[in-house]
Amino acid sequence: MQSQMTTLENGLRIISSSRPETETVSVGIWVKTGSAYEEMNVNGISHFLEHMAFKGTKTRSALEISEAIEDVGGFLNAYTSREFTAFYAKMLKNDLELAIDVLTDIVQNSTFPENEVSKEREVVVQEIKQTIDTPDDIIFDYFQETAFPGQAIGRTILGPAEKVRSFTRDTINNYLQSNYAAENTIICAVGNLKHDDFVNMVKQRMSGFRSKTDFKIGQQLYQGGVYAEKRDIEQAHVILGFKGFDYASDKYYPGMLFSTMFGGGMSSRLFQEIREKRGLVYSVYSFTNSHTQSGLFGIYAGTTPDELRELMPVVVGEINKARNEKVAAKELQRSKTQLKASLLMSLESSSSTSEVLARQMLLFNRVLPVEEMIDMIEKVTLDDIQDTAQTIFAAKPTYALLGSLGSYMGYDEVCRLLEA
């Protein structure tokens, strides 16, 4: 994953990684902003801006934006997360400059027409309603909000419908002016390209991009608690979670390895004990979510109302085993192999690699060599895993339930089991 970087006078960082053996190039603009950087009264504006960026610029209509990319067989898309917003494309190698022209155009020159704002508000409201109607999706929003109550990091990425319906052209422009600038933006390309040519293409279009952002980052203070909502559906969805680790934590890699071992696949402890041995669930897994200041470790399961009461004692039993007993060397080695394979496989994709490079630069102000990441994984010991498990499960839990709940174990009861 060899890369080159050039910084323009305004602070914009341009990164590339050349793969001359390929016929394509993946390119994108990553901005370090998202729902975690929003004031409460504009929750959802990062995602709404991402939608509106495609609705026309000073020189292109919405249709012309799509046609410019698709006429040459390319692909154009975007996403918003809690801490990042990205606009990206994948093209044949000879169409790199076209992709850069379109991407830089929508980020710098979008006009946000009022008639399009009105239409897109309702489109996003439909997206919000669809998410609410998907219980195994929306429960993660409820979990996040319960873990970080009253904080930007705990709010939804889409925002509530009533706030989205209040957004105007001025709302979007104000957020763009305060949160989009060279200092928190990376433009990155991976594929068949020459770095100097790429830099010149970007320099011609983004040298005038504003240098500094003007917003405050909210604190990310994990608190934990309980959320329970009964719905007339067939399943019960549950997440039991704890405070995790931020991107820079020395427990970042041990945390990922522990999650892989604990609930990361069919050979994991949770899958073997809860699904294979007891047949209590169809789906069960653990996960880690890292943020810049904090993080989460969680266990998700989807089960029937009749099995819900039996499920939680088994989950807590596995938690207690993990924090009280050292893992076997074979188990840790399998997790290391899985994590390394996942990392290396993802880097075979130019799109994934461009995202990794951009995010690392935004988070660490440098690109982490693959050898360094592999070394960090290999250095994790059995003691590190047990210490990580003990650290995770010492935190106050976050307990979220949604669906056909029937008889279920309450928050206080779960806490007592965890303390036993």
C-alpha positions, 0 to 999 in steps of 0.5 A: 500500500505504497502511497504519495501525498502532496499538500496544497497551499490551502492545506488540502492533502492529496493522496494517491497509490498507483496500481499500473497493472489495473484498468480503473481508478477509484477516487474520492473526497473525504471530509471529517464531519458528520452527525457527531459534529452537528448542533442538536437543532440541525441533527441530520444536516450532514446527511441531507447536504450529502444528498443535496450535493448531487442536485445541481451545481453552477454548471451541471444539472442533477441529470448532467452530474449522473450522465457525466459519470454513467456515459463513460461507464463510471460509478458515483456515490456518497455516504455520511457516517457519524464522523465522516462524509465521503463523495467517491467514484470509480472510473476507467483510468482515462476518465480520472480527470472527469471524475475529479471534475465532477467530485470537486464541482459538487463539493464546491459549487452545489447550488442547493435549489429551493425546489430540490430542497423541498423534494429531497426533504421528503425523500430523506423523511421516507428514508428515516421511516424505512429505517424505523420500520427495519428493527434490526437496523434502527435498534443500533440507533437506539443503542447508540443514543442510550450509550451517549445520551444528549450528545451529538455522537449519540444522535442518528445520522439521518436525524429526526423527520421534524428537523429534516423538514425544517432544513432550508437552502440557508441551513445547508449553506451555513453548515457547508461553510462552517464544516467543509474546508481544506484542513479537514478534507482529503482527496485520494485516488487509487489505481492506474494513475500518476501522482503528479498528474493527479495533483495537477488535476486537483490543484486546478480545481481546489486551490481556492477551497477555503482553508479553515473550518469553524465548528466545535467538536462535541464531547463523547462521554459514554454513559450507558443505560436501557432502552426497551420498545415493544412492537408487534413483530415476530422477533425480539432484537437485543443489544448488550453493549459496553464502553469500547475504545477510540481509534488511538487507544492501545486497546484498539487492536486487542479490542478487535481481536477479542470481538473476532474471537468472542462473536466474529464468526461461526467458530466464535464463542457466541455463535457456538454456544448460543446458536449451535449448542442451544439453538436460541437465535438465528443471528448473534455476533459481537462488534466494535465501533470506534470514534475519535474520543470513545467507542463501543463494544456490543453483542447483538442477537435476534431471537423469538420472544420465548427464547429471550428470557433464556438468552441473556443469562447465556450471554452473560455467562460467556461474558464472565468466562471471557473476563475470568479465563484466559483464552487458548493460544489456538483461539487467539491465533485464529482470530489474528489470522481472521483479522489479518486476512480481512484487512489484506483482502479489503486492500485488494479493492482500490475503493476500500484502499482509497477509503483506508488511506483517506481515513487514516490521514484524517485520523492520524495525520499519516498513512499506516503501513500495512506492515505496521498494522499487521505487527500491531495485530501480531503483538497482542498477547493472551494477557492483552485479550483478558485485560481487554475483556476485563476493561470492556465488561467493567463498564456500565452496560447499555441494554437495548431491546426492540420487538416482541419482548414478552417476558424479558430480563430487565436492566437491573437483573442484567447488571446483577448477573454481570456483577455476580 
